[in-house]
Amino acid sequence: MRADYETLAKTILALTEGEDDQVALMATVTCELHHSDDRFDWTGFYRVVAPELLKIGPYQGGHGCLQIPFSRGVCGAAARTGEVQLVADVDAFPGHIACASSTRSEVVLPVWDKAGDLIAVLDIDSDQPDAFTQDDTDQLAAILAQVFSA
């Protein structure tokens, strides 16, 4: 099953409308995304909790890394550069942190608040190689903007 992003965006908007607690928003977004697509093996947020430091937030799937410095891994690269990281093969990514040995590909998107500050990254891992497309990143970015930046 692949995500129906149009329906997903409407559902997430309906569930999050009027809520301003970031952790509650992240938990809801994680739940809806994780169960929408068979490719999504691990879905969750790493929150910016200190300068150059991400800490695990709401997620679904197996255990994740508890903290990730901006200087390490795919999540760190997204936080450090403010750019989406679309990784077809995690083993080919320099400095990839293997939080789960089953992860083959990954997409990580920066999450901005209304003020334009980086508050987190959304990390989606797949046990399938080359699981994600530019369309996935565009649709996910639109959902994140709708929930956290609007």
N, CA, C and O atoms as a DFTB+ gen file, in Angstrom:
600 C
 N C O
     1  1       0.850      -1.183       0.000
     2  2       0.000       0.000       0.000
     3  2       0.894       1.244       0.000
     4  3       1.855       1.339       0.763
     5  1       0.555       2.182      -0.867
     6  2       1.276       3.460      -0.935
     7  2       0.407       4.565      -0.350
     8  3      -0.821       4.511      -0.411
     9  1       1.060       5.555       0.209
    10  2       0.337       6.674       0.814
    11  2      -0.503       7.398      -0.234
    12  3      -0.035       7.694      -1.334
    13  1      -1.748       7.673       0.131
    14  2      -2.608       8.559      -0.656
    15  2      -2.428       9.934      -0.007
    16  3      -3.129      10.287       0.941
    17  1      -1.483      10.690      -0.534
    18  2      -1.086      11.935       0.131
    19  2      -2.209      12.957       0.211
    20  3      -2.282      13.717       1.177
    21  1      -3.077      12.990      -0.779
    22  2      -4.174      13.960      -0.747
    23  2      -5.096      13.688       0.450
    24  3      -5.436      14.599       1.206
    25  1      -5.487      12.440       0.604
    26  2      -6.338      12.058       1.733
    27  2      -5.594      12.212       3.049
    28  3      -6.155      12.683       4.039
    29  1      -4.328      11.814       3.055
    30  2      -3.504      11.905       4.257
    31  2      -3.386      13.352       4.741
    32  3      -3.523      13.622       5.934
    33  1      -3.133      14.276       3.820
    34  2      -3.015      15.690       4.185
    35  2      -4.316      16.209       4.799
    36  3      -4.290      16.938       5.791
    37  1      -5.448      15.835       4.209
    38  2      -6.752      16.268       4.742
    39  2      -6.996      15.679       6.130
    40  3      -7.475      16.373       7.027
    41  1      -6.667      14.396       6.306
    42  2      -6.867      13.734       7.599
    43  2      -6.003      14.384       8.674
    44  3      -6.481      14.684       9.768
    45  1      -4.720      14.599       8.351
    46  2      -3.806      15.204       9.322
    47  2      -4.250      16.624       9.665
    48  3      -4.191      17.025      10.828
    49  1      -4.688      17.380       8.676
    50  2      -5.177      18.733       8.951
    51  2      -6.377      18.692       9.891
    52  3      -6.452      19.477      10.836
    53  1      -7.308      17.790       9.639
    54  2      -8.504      17.679      10.494
    55  2      -8.129      17.289      11.923
    56  3      -8.713      17.798      12.880
    57  1      -7.154      16.384      12.070
    58  2      -6.757      15.914      13.395
    59  2      -5.944      16.933      14.181
    60  3      -5.954      16.920      15.412
    61  1      -5.235      17.821      13.474
    62  2      -4.310      18.728      14.155
    63  2      -4.811      20.164      14.227
    64  3      -4.189      21.001      14.881
    65  1      -5.902      20.456      13.578
    66  2      -6.413      21.828      13.536
    67  2      -6.630      22.375      14.944
    68  3      -7.294      21.748      15.769
    69  1      -6.065      23.545      15.206
    70  2      -6.243      24.197      16.493
    71  2      -5.242      23.765      17.557
    72  3      -5.181      24.374      18.625
    73  1      -4.458      22.729      17.286
    74  2      -3.468      22.254      18.267
    75  2      -2.157      23.004      18.054
    76  3      -1.726      23.201      16.918
    77  1      -1.518      23.426      19.160
    78  2      -0.243      24.115      19.013
    79  2       0.896      23.449      19.776
    80  3       2.031      23.922      19.719
    81  1       0.614      22.367      20.484
    82  2       1.661      21.641      21.189
    83  2       2.459      20.812      20.176
    84  3       1.914      19.920      19.525
    85  1       3.744      21.117      20.053
    86  2       4.556      20.478      19.016
    87  2       4.662      18.959      19.182
    88  3       4.632      18.230      18.191
    89  1       4.783      18.481      20.406
    90  2       4.902      17.037      20.623
    91  2       3.590      16.326      20.256
    92  3       3.614      15.254      19.653
    93  1       2.465      16.915      20.614
    94  2       1.173      16.337      20.240
    95  2       1.029      16.295      18.720
    96  3       0.543      15.310      18.165
    97  1       1.452      17.365      18.052
    98  2       1.399      17.410      16.588
    99  2       2.304      16.340      15.984
   100  3       1.904      15.632      15.059
   101  1       3.523      16.225      16.507
   102  2       4.460      15.232      15.991
   103  2       3.935      13.814      16.184
   104  3       4.075      12.974      15.295
   105  1       3.333      13.545      17.336
   106  2       2.796      12.213      17.612
   107  2       1.686      11.859      16.620
   108  3       1.627      10.738      16.114
   109  1       0.819      12.817      16.355
   110  2      -0.302      12.576      15.439
   111  2       0.188      12.383      14.010
   112  3      -0.247      11.463      13.317
   113  1       1.092      13.248      13.574
   114  2       1.640      13.134      12.219
   115  2       2.357      11.790      12.056
   116  3       2.182      11.108      11.046
   117  1       3.153      11.420      13.040
   118  2       3.881      10.145      12.992
   119  2       2.935       8.971      12.836
   120  3       3.143       8.111      11.981
   121  1       1.907       8.930      13.648
   122  2       0.941       7.831      13.613
   123  2       0.281       7.734      12.244
   124  3       0.216       6.655      11.656
   125  1      -0.204       8.852      11.743
   126  2      -0.907       8.837      10.448
   127  2       0.031       8.440       9.312
   128  3      -0.337       7.634       8.458
   129  1       1.230       8.995       9.297
   130  2       2.179       8.646       8.231
   131  2       2.582       7.178       8.300
   132  3       2.564       6.473       7.291
   133  1       2.946       6.725       9.497
   134  2       3.493       5.377       9.645
   135  2       2.533       4.300       9.135
   136  3       2.957       3.309       8.540
   137  1       1.259       4.503       9.370
   138  2       0.267       3.489       8.991
   139  2      -0.300       3.693       7.590
   140  3      -1.220       2.985       7.180
   141  1       0.252       4.668       6.850
   142  2      -0.308       4.990       5.529
   143  2       0.426       4.316       4.386
   144  3      -0.058       4.338       3.254
   145  1       1.587       3.713       4.649
   146  2       2.427       3.266       3.551
   147  2       3.291       2.093       4.002
   148  3       3.965       2.170       5.029
   149  1       3.269       1.012       3.233
   150  2       4.043      -0.183       3.582
   151  2       5.551       0.041       3.530
   152  3       6.312      -0.725       4.122
   153  1       5.986       1.079       2.830
   154  2       7.425       1.358       2.746
   155  2       7.952       1.950       4.047
   156  3       9.152       1.873       4.311
   157  1       7.086       2.538       4.860
   158  2       7.496       3.263       6.059
   159  2       7.712       2.270       7.211
   160  3       6.768       1.885       7.901
   161  1       8.971       1.867       7.401
   162  2       9.339       0.871       8.405
   163  2       9.569       1.524       9.770
   164  3       9.265       0.929      10.804
   165  1      10.101       2.734       9.771
   166  2      10.307       3.526      10.994
   167  2       9.978       4.960      10.639
   168  3      10.502       5.502       9.667
   169  1       9.113       5.573      11.422
   170  2       8.645       6.924      11.134
   171  2       8.694       7.722      12.426
   172  3       8.117       7.313      13.434
   173  1       9.378       8.860      12.401
   174  2       9.397       9.648      13.623
   175  2      10.162      10.945      13.491
   176  3      10.746      11.261      12.455
   177  1      10.135      11.672      14.575
   178  2      10.779      12.977      14.651
   179  2      11.989      12.920      15.583
   180  3      11.985      12.227      16.600
   181  1      13.007      13.660      15.206
   182  2      14.107      13.981      16.104
   183  2      14.019      15.479      16.342
   184  3      14.114      16.268      15.402
   185  1      13.836      15.877      17.616
   186  2      13.605      17.273      17.982
   187  2      14.925      17.983      18.273
   188  3      15.856      17.391      18.819
   189  1      14.987      19.244      17.904
   190  2      16.129      20.083      18.263
   191  2      15.953      20.449      19.733
   192  3      15.003      21.141      20.100
   193  1      16.887      19.976      20.579
   194  2      16.759      20.194      22.024
   195  2      17.876      21.057      22.595
   196  3      17.781      21.523      23.730
   197  1      18.928      21.271      21.822
   198  2      20.074      22.082      22.238
   199  2      20.811      22.464      20.960
   200  3      20.548      21.896      19.900
   201  1      21.724      23.411      21.049
   202  2      22.490      23.743      19.844
   203  2      23.165      22.491      19.266
   204  3      23.882      21.772      19.962
   205  1      22.913      22.255      17.977
   206  2      23.565      21.149      17.253
   207  2      23.206      19.760      17.788
   208  3      23.976      18.818      17.604
   209  1      22.044      19.617      18.450
   210  2      21.684      18.309      19.014
   211  2      20.212      17.973      18.769
   212  3      19.319      18.772      19.050
   213  1      19.986      16.772      18.239
   214  2      18.644      16.230      18.045
   215  2      18.414      15.132      19.077
   216  3      19.318      14.359      19.394
   217  1      17.183      15.076      19.598
   218  2      16.806      14.009      20.519
   219  2      15.523      13.380      19.993
   220  3      14.659      14.063      19.443
   221  1      15.417      12.076      20.171
   222  2      14.275      11.336      19.636
   223  2      12.972      11.896      20.183
   224  3      12.867      12.221      21.366
   225  1      11.993      12.003      19.315
   226  2      10.667      12.480      19.684
   227  2       9.657      11.385      19.405
   228  3      10.012      10.206      19.385
   229  1       8.429      11.746      19.193
   230  2       7.434      10.729      18.886
   231  2       7.834       9.928      17.641
   232  3       8.239      10.493      16.625
   233  1       7.710       8.594      17.747
   234  2       8.035       7.733      16.610
   235  2       7.225       6.456      16.670
   236  3       6.640       6.123      17.700
   237  1       7.196       5.740      15.548
   238  2       6.595       4.415      15.481
   239  2       7.548       3.514      14.725
   240  3       8.158       3.923      13.736
   241  1       7.670       2.291      15.196
   242  2       8.613       1.332      14.646
   243  2       9.500       0.845      15.777
   244  3       9.185       1.041      16.951
   245  1      10.612       0.209      15.422
   246  2      11.548      -0.286      16.430
   247  2      12.271       0.863      17.113
   248  3      12.017       2.032      16.821
   249  1      13.177       0.520      18.028
   250  2      13.938       1.545      18.743
   251  2      14.713       2.427      17.781
   252  3      15.192       1.962      16.746
   253  1      14.833       3.691      18.123
   254  2      15.655       4.623      17.360
   255  2      16.841       5.056      18.202
   256  3      16.937       4.715      19.381
   257  1      17.736       5.804      17.593
   258  2      18.844       6.393      18.351
   259  2      18.254       7.454      19.287
   260  3      17.336       8.178      18.900
   261  1      18.766       7.547      20.493
   262  2      18.203       8.499      21.455
   263  2      18.594       9.935      21.138
   264  3      17.783      10.848      21.292
   265  1      19.832      10.140      20.697
   266  2      20.249      11.485      20.318
   267  2      21.208      11.417      19.145
   268  3      21.960      10.457      18.980
   269  1      21.159      12.466      18.335
   270  2      21.992      12.550      17.140
   271  2      22.538      13.969      17.041
   272  3      21.767      14.926      16.975
   273  1      23.856      14.113      17.030
   274  2      24.414      15.448      16.810
   275  2      24.225      15.866      15.354
   276  3      24.166      15.022      14.459
   277  1      24.132      17.170      15.125
   278  2      23.982      17.685      13.761
   279  2      25.128      17.221      12.865
   280  3      24.983      17.190      11.643
   281  1      26.251      16.863      13.455
   282  2      27.446      16.497      12.690
   283  2      27.437      15.055      12.192
   284  3      28.355      14.657      11.475
   285  1      26.424      14.256      12.551
   286  2      26.441      12.830      12.215
   287  2      25.169      12.386      11.518
   288  3      24.075      12.857      11.826
   289  1      25.332      11.472      10.576
   290  2      24.224      10.755       9.974
   291  2      23.339      11.567       9.051
   292  3      23.585      12.744       8.788
   293  1      22.305      10.904       8.571
   294  2      21.366      11.508       7.630
   295  2      20.514      12.563       8.334
   296  3      20.286      13.643       7.789
   297  1      20.046      12.253       9.538
   298  2      19.251      13.232      10.300
   299  2      20.073      14.466      10.626
   300  3      19.588      15.592      10.514
   301  1      21.317      14.253      11.029
   302  2      22.206      15.378      11.317
   303  2      22.436      16.238      10.085
   304  3      22.468      17.465      10.177
   305  1      22.596      15.597       8.933
   306  2      22.805      16.347       7.682
   307  2      21.590      17.206       7.350
   308  3      21.743      18.348       6.916
   309  1      20.387      16.672       7.547
   310  2      19.168      17.450       7.276
   311  2      19.079      18.646       8.215
   312  3      18.717      19.746       7.797
   313  1      19.410      18.428       9.488
   314  2      19.366      19.512      10.473
   315  2      20.446      20.552      10.189
   316  3      20.187      21.753      10.263
   317  1      21.646      20.098       9.866
   318  2      22.790      20.984       9.647
   319  2      22.601      21.858       8.412
   320  3      22.901      23.052       8.436
   321  1      22.092      21.247       7.314
   322  2      21.978      21.962       6.033
   323  2      20.616      22.596       5.816
   324  3      20.474      23.498       4.991
   325  1      19.597      22.122       6.564
   326  2      18.235      22.600       6.329
   327  2      17.653      22.071       5.028
   328  3      16.667      22.605       4.520
   329  1      18.267      21.019       4.487
   330  2      17.826      20.457       3.206
   331  2      17.347      19.024       3.384
   332  3      17.844      18.288       4.237
   333  1      16.368      18.637       2.559
   334  2      15.864      17.268       2.542
   335  2      16.997      16.323       2.165
   336  3      17.794      16.610       1.271
   337  1      17.054      15.203       2.856
   338  2      18.020      14.150       2.530
   339  2      17.238      12.946       2.002
   340  3      16.494      12.305       2.743
   341  1      17.415      12.648       0.722
   342  2      16.749      11.517       0.066
   343  2      17.843      10.502      -0.227
   344  3      18.650      10.699      -1.135
   345  1      17.872       9.415       0.541
   346  2      18.983       8.465       0.481
   347  2      18.486       7.111      -0.019
   348  3      17.758       6.406       0.681
   349  1      18.889       6.761      -1.236
   350  2      18.453       5.507      -1.861
   351  2      19.112       4.286      -1.222
   352  3      18.514       3.211      -1.170
   353  1      20.357       4.456      -0.732
   354  2      21.114       3.350      -0.137
   355  2      21.879       3.897       1.068
   356  3      22.882       4.594       0.912
   357  1      21.398       3.577       2.267
   358  2      22.017       4.143       3.466
   359  2      23.470       3.701       3.630
   360  3      24.270       4.425       4.222
   361  1      23.818       2.533       3.117
   362  2      25.197       2.050       3.243
   363  2      26.167       2.906       2.434
   364  3      27.368       2.914       2.706
   365  1      25.646       3.625       1.440
   366  2      26.493       4.482       0.608
   367  2      26.564       5.918       1.140
   368  3      27.267       6.753       0.572
   369  1      25.838       6.209       2.232
   370  2      25.827       7.563       2.792
   371  2      26.966       7.687       3.797
   372  3      26.989       6.966       4.794
   373  1      27.921       8.604       3.546
   374  2      29.058       8.754       4.474
   375  2      28.579       9.132       5.882
   376  3      27.843      10.103       6.062
   377  1      29.007       8.352       6.863
   378  2      28.662       8.662       8.250
   379  2      27.270       8.241       8.668
   380  3      26.786       8.669       9.716
   381  1      26.605       7.398       7.860
   382  2      25.264       6.925       8.238
   383  2      25.318       6.253       9.609
   384  3      26.220       5.465       9.892
   385  1      24.342       6.578      10.450
   386  2      24.238       5.954      11.769
   387  2      23.212       4.832      11.657
   388  3      22.046       5.083      11.351
   389  1      23.637       3.610      11.901
   390  2      22.731       2.460      11.773
   391  2      21.969       2.251      13.079
   392  3      22.361       1.438      13.916
   393  1      20.878       2.992      13.241
   394  2      20.039       2.797      14.434
   395  2      19.318       1.451      14.344
   396  3      19.076       0.800      15.361
   397  1      18.976       1.037      13.115
   398  2      18.356      -0.269      12.878
   399  2      19.055      -0.918      11.688
   400  3      19.213      -0.294      10.638
   401  1      19.469      -2.166      11.854
   402  2      20.200      -2.852      10.788
   403  2      19.317      -3.149       9.579
   404  3      19.832      -3.418       8.494
   405  1      18.001      -3.104       9.748
   406  2      17.083      -3.413       8.639
   407  2      16.918      -2.246       7.663
   408  3      16.409      -2.444       6.560
   409  1      17.337      -1.034       8.046
   410  2      17.129       0.141       7.194
   411  2      17.980       0.059       5.935
   412  3      19.194      -0.134       6.005
   413  1      17.324       0.209       4.773
   414  2      18.008       0.178       3.474
   415  2      18.014       1.554       2.809
   416  3      18.981       1.926       2.144
   417  1      16.921       2.311       2.996
   418  2      16.836       3.657       2.419
   419  2      16.105       4.556       3.403
   420  3      15.472       4.090       4.350
   421  1      16.212       5.882       3.150
   422  2      15.735       6.828       4.164
   423  2      15.432       8.167       3.511
   424  3      16.066       8.562       2.532
   425  1      14.451       8.852       4.075
   426  2      14.197      10.242       3.705
   427  2      14.066      11.038       5.005
   428  3      13.370      10.627       5.933
   429  1      14.746      12.177       5.050
   430  2      14.707      13.031       6.240
   431  2      14.418      14.459       5.792
   432  3      15.089      14.995       4.909
   433  1      13.403      15.069       6.418
   434  2      13.001      16.426       6.065
   435  2      13.136      17.347       7.271
   436  3      12.736      16.975       8.374
   437  1      13.694      18.547       7.079
   438  2      13.711      19.526       8.168
   439  2      12.292      20.005       8.458
   440  3      11.457      20.090       7.558
   441  1      12.034      20.315       9.720
   442  2      10.718      20.800      10.152
   443  2      10.897      22.193      10.728
   444  3      11.656      22.390      11.678
   445  1      10.198      23.154      10.150
   446  2      10.299      24.565      10.547
   447  2       9.028      24.994      11.251
   448  3       7.938      24.548      10.893
   449  1       9.155      25.854      12.249
   450  2       7.965      26.410      12.901
   451  2       7.531      27.694      12.185
   452  3       8.116      28.086      11.175
   453  1       6.508      28.329      12.720
   454  2       5.953      29.541      12.095
   455  2       6.973      30.670      11.999
   456  3       6.911      31.492      11.086
   457  1       7.915      30.708      12.947
   458  2       8.932      31.762      12.964
   459  2      10.099      31.452      12.014
   460  3      11.007      32.266      11.852
   461  1      10.064      30.268      11.389
   462  2      11.137      29.889      10.484
   463  2      12.313      29.227      11.176
   464  3      13.383      29.083      10.585
   465  1      12.119      28.819      12.436
   466  2      13.184      28.139      13.177
   467  2      13.087      26.632      12.979
   468  3      11.990      26.077      12.915
   469  1      14.232      25.977      12.883
   470  2      14.272      24.518      12.799
   471  2      13.894      23.948      14.158
   472  3      14.549      24.237      15.159
   473  1      12.838      23.139      14.198
   474  2      12.405      22.549      15.468
   475  2      12.649      21.045      15.523
   476  3      12.680      20.458      16.604
   477  1      12.824      20.417      14.347
   478  2      12.965      18.959      14.311
   479  2      13.328      18.530      12.893
   480  3      13.409      19.342      11.971
   481  1      13.543      17.220      12.756
   482  2      13.571      16.598      11.434
   483  2      12.604      15.426      11.480
   484  3      12.458      14.757      12.504
   485  1      11.948      15.191      10.349
   486  2      11.098      14.006      10.198
   487  2      11.944      12.957       9.499
   488  3      12.483      13.205       8.420
   489  1      12.061      11.798      10.105
   490  2      12.876      10.704       9.586
   491  2      11.957       9.542       9.235
   492  3      11.195       9.067      10.077
   493  1      12.033       9.090       7.990
   494  2      11.291       7.889       7.582
   495  2      12.289       6.911       6.986
   496  3      12.976       7.218       6.012
   497  1      12.359       5.728       7.585
   498  2      13.256       4.670       7.136
   499  2      12.436       3.584       6.451
   500  3      11.275       3.350       6.788
   501  1      13.070       2.926       5.479
   502  2      12.435       1.796       4.813
   503  2      13.380       0.606       4.810
   504  3      14.597       0.764       4.712
   505  1      12.807      -0.584       4.917
   506  2      13.610      -1.801       4.800
   507  2      13.776      -2.206       3.331
   508  3      14.336      -3.259       3.029
   509  1      13.280      -1.356       2.420
   510  2      13.424      -1.578       0.981
   511  2      14.462      -0.590       0.440
   512  3      14.482       0.570       0.853
   513  1      15.329      -1.039      -0.485
   514  2      16.265      -0.091      -1.091
   515  2      15.533       0.878      -2.015
   516  3      14.526       0.522      -2.627
   517  1      16.045       2.103      -2.111
   518  2      15.527       3.106      -3.045
   519  2      13.999       3.232      -2.965
   520  3      13.312       3.252      -3.987
   521  1      13.485       3.316      -1.737
   522  2      12.032       3.275      -1.520
   523  2      11.333       4.604      -1.781
   524  3      10.130       4.622      -2.042
   525  1      12.069       5.726      -1.715
   526  2      11.431       7.031      -1.729
   527  2      11.747       7.817      -2.996
   528  3      12.804       7.651      -3.604
   529  1      10.805       8.675      -3.376
   530  2      10.936       9.466      -4.597
   531  2      10.867      10.959      -4.266
   532  3      10.554      11.349      -3.141
   533  1      11.162      11.771      -5.259
   534  2      11.033      13.223      -5.087
   535  2       9.580      13.584      -4.792
   536  3       9.323      14.517      -4.031
   537  1       8.625      12.860      -5.382
   538  2       7.216      13.121      -5.094
   539  2       6.923      12.893      -3.608
   540  3       6.193      13.673      -2.997
   541  1       7.483      11.836      -3.027
   542  2       7.306      11.611      -1.588
   543  2       7.803      12.818      -0.799
   544  3       7.107      13.307       0.090
   545  1       8.999      13.299      -1.118
   546  2       9.553      14.418      -0.351
   547  2       8.708      15.676      -0.523
   548  3       8.499      16.416       0.438
   549  1       8.223      15.925      -1.734
   550  2       7.388      17.106      -1.977
   551  2       6.088      17.030      -1.185
   552  3       5.675      18.012      -0.568
   553  1       5.449      15.871      -1.204
   554  2       4.168      15.694      -0.493
   555  2       4.366      15.764       1.016
   556  3       3.568      16.382       1.721
   557  1       5.426      15.132       1.515
   558  2       5.705      15.163       2.954
   559  2       6.044      16.579       3.406
   560  3       5.602      17.012       4.470
   561  1       6.825      17.302       2.606
   562  2       7.171      18.688       2.950
   563  2       5.913      19.556       3.032
   564  3       5.808      20.424       3.899
   565  1       4.970      19.320       2.137
   566  2       3.728      20.093       2.146
   567  2       2.924      19.804       3.416
   568  3       2.355      20.718       4.013
   569  1       2.879      18.543       3.824
   570  2       2.164      18.184       5.058
   571  2       2.840      18.827       6.266
   572  3       2.161      19.373       7.136
   573  1       4.159      18.768       6.327
   574  2       4.887      19.378       7.453
   575  2       4.643      20.880       7.513
   576  3       4.427      21.435       8.590
   577  1       4.678      21.535       6.362
   578  2       4.435      22.987       6.322
   579  2       3.028      23.304       6.804
   580  3       2.818      24.261       7.549
   581  1       2.064      22.494       6.375
   582  2       0.661      22.700       6.755
   583  2       0.477      22.593       8.274
   584  3      -0.293      23.350       8.866
   585  1       1.184      21.654       8.895
   586  2       1.006      21.407      10.328
   587  2       1.851      22.340      11.196
   588  3       1.363      22.858      12.200
   589  1       3.116      22.558      10.818
   590  2       4.041      23.250      11.720
   591  2       4.342      24.699      11.335
   592  3       4.739      25.486      12.195
   593  1       4.167      25.066      10.084
   594  2       4.554      26.409       9.639
   595  2       3.382      27.320       9.302
   596  3       3.545      28.538       9.229
   597  1       2.214      26.746       9.099
   598  2       1.061      27.531       8.633
   599  2       0.588      28.535       9.657
   600  3      -0.371      29.266       9.408
